[in-house]
């Protein structure tokens, strides 16, 4: 798990709110993080 990515707030919102047409791409990013293929980070101010 060497790859670290910064997950934008809109990507998380697309995933959580199922916002088309980006919800499928956002789901792929979240799944990759859950499976620990990548290390996903979010900015502190996004929380």
C-alpha positions as CSV (number, residue, x, y, z in Angstrom):
1,X,0.0,0.0,0.0
2,X,2.5,2.6,-1.1
3,X,0.1,4.8,-3.0
4,X,-1.4,7.6,-1.0
5,X,-4.2,9.7,-2.5
6,X,-6.1,12.8,-1.3
7,X,-9.8,12.2,-1.7
8,X,-11.7,15.3,-2.5
9,X,-14.8,16.2,-0.5
10,X,-16.9,16.0,-3.6
11,X,-15.8,12.5,-4.2
12,X,-17.0,11.5,-0.8
13,X,-20.3,13.3,-1.3
14,X,-20.8,11.7,-4.7
15,X,-20.4,8.3,-3.1
16,X,-22.5,9.0,0.0
17,X,-25.3,10.8,-1.9
18,X,-25.2,8.6,-5.0
19,X,-24.8,11.6,-7.2
20,X,-24.8,10.7,-10.9
21,X,-22.8,10.5,-13.1
22,X,-19.9,10.3,-10.7
23,X,-21.2,7.9,-8.1
24,X,-19.7,4.8,-9.8
25,X,-16.2,6.3,-10.0
26,X,-16.4,7.5,-6.4
27,X,-17.4,4.0,-5.3
28,X,-14.3,2.6,-7.0
29,X,-12.1,5.0,-5.1
30,X,-13.8,4.1,-1.8
31,X,-13.6,0.4,-2.4
32,X,-9.9,0.7,-3.3
33,X,-9.4,2.4,0.1
34,X,-11.5,-0.1,2.0
35,X,-9.5,-3.0,0.4
36,X,-6.3,-1.1,1.3
37,X,-5.0,-1.1,-2.3
38,X,-4.5,2.7,-1.8
39,X,-4.2,4.8,1.3
40,X,-7.0,7.4,1.1
41,X,-6.6,10.7,3.0
42,X,-8.9,13.6,3.4
43,X,-8.1,17.2,4.3
44,X,-8.8,18.2,7.9
45,X,-10.9,21.1,6.9
46,X,-13.2,18.8,5.0
47,X,-14.4,17.1,8.2
